Amino acid sequence: MFKLLTRDQFREGVFARDGHKCVVCGSTEKLDAHHIIERRLWGDGGYYLENGATVCEVHHLEAEATTLSCDRLRELCRTTRFPIPSHLYPDQPVDKWGNPILPNGMRLKGELFDDPSVQKIMAPVLGLFTNRVKYSRTYHLPWSPGKTDDDRVLDDLSGLEGEEVVVTVKMDGENTTMYSDYMHARSLDYETHPSRSWVRALHARIAHDIPPDWRVCGENLFAKHSIKYEKLADYFQVFSVWNEKNECLSWAETCEWASLLGLRMVPVLYQGPWDERTVRECQRDTFEGDPCEGYVVRVTRGFHYREFRRRLGKFVRANHVQTHGHWMRAPFVRNQLLA
């Protein structure tokens, strides 16, 4: 749908489309072919005509600082259809640096937020940021049969090769993030549900032990989604912990923090050197007597948020989702703990 250009083709094409003048003020002096979404967020460089805008020196600085928004630039370029980096969600507005923008105008920290150069250029808008971070999109492993047309595939496995990895059971619950002062699901929008009431009570008991600006991420398994669990070890199971620098702790450190907080970890299927055959063999139909959705593999060492899409992958069984509509609209069914 969108044609990837070379750097020179991008520059020439953007200038030609915009009549060799700044789309904001009409100036023809000191022009730049600006990437509307930062090129470092793209696996291929992002040299798409629809991702470009001709701007003068003054408005280039405003676009980099994000006081001139992506939406405004697209409007001025008359761009109605545009590509986005594959790991970002199409229904989530972002600024130039990939930071999610909330309906109230506040922003979440994206993968480039902590870069010193980004901090410097975004100084005028840093007051708009909260300490919330949306859990990133996990790509499917190439052999995962459960991927849909909207999913992304980890075709390049180099981020796992040569690493020690851990493979864990992919649990069928709600991705939940806890801070010392807040908690949310994958989306920050809140809607009441018995499972969320339960996990809020859990959060209230442990929040004071979570360091400021850290976050604990896990699966809320209180309610049935597609799998009815009969033998859960616990209703909340941790899969990652992140520090104030937006770094995912190593697996060993994550296990240590879960223990300190009195929380369970997701079950481990394998830990050792990356070996594709061994990881593939982690597929199973059941785990501890319950149906198994699939598995997740990650490197055991720590890594920064910007590395997320290279350091993890998931396998989801074929035809996993058997229900129609969102699980929150279905009658509430409580999962069961192992007696």
Sequence and secondary structure as in RCSB ss.txt:
>XXXX:A:sequence
MFKLLTRDQFREGVFARDGHKCVVCGSTEKLDAHHIIERRLWGDGGYYLENGATVCEVHHLEAEATTLSCDRLRE
LCRTTRFPIPSHLYPDQPVDKWGNPILPNGMRLKGELFDDPSVQKIMAPVLGLFTNRVKYSRTYHLPWSPGKTDD
DRVLDDLSGLEGEEVVVTVKMDGENTTMYSDYMHARSLDYETHPSRSWVRALHARIAHDIPPDWRVCGENLFAKH
SIKYEKLADYFQVFSVWNEKNECLSWAETCEWASLLGLRMVPVLYQGPWDERTVRECQRDTFEGDPCEGYVVRVT
RGFHYREFRRRLGKFVRANHVQTHGHWMRAPFVRNQLLA
>XXXX:A:secstr
   B  HHHHHHHHHHHTTTS TTT   SS EEEESS GGG SS   BGGGEEEE HHHHHHHHHTSS HHHHHH
HHT  S    TTS TTS B TTS BB TTS B   TTTT HHHHHHTGGGGGGB S        B TT TT  TT
  B    TTTTTSEEEEEEE  SEEEEE SS EEESSS     HHHHHHHHHHHHHGGGS TT EEEEEE SB S
SS  SSBS SEEEEEEE TTSEE  HHHHHHHHHHTT EE  EEEEEE  HHHHHTT  SEETTEE  EEEEEES
S EEGGGHHHHEEEEE TT   SSS GGGS   B  B  
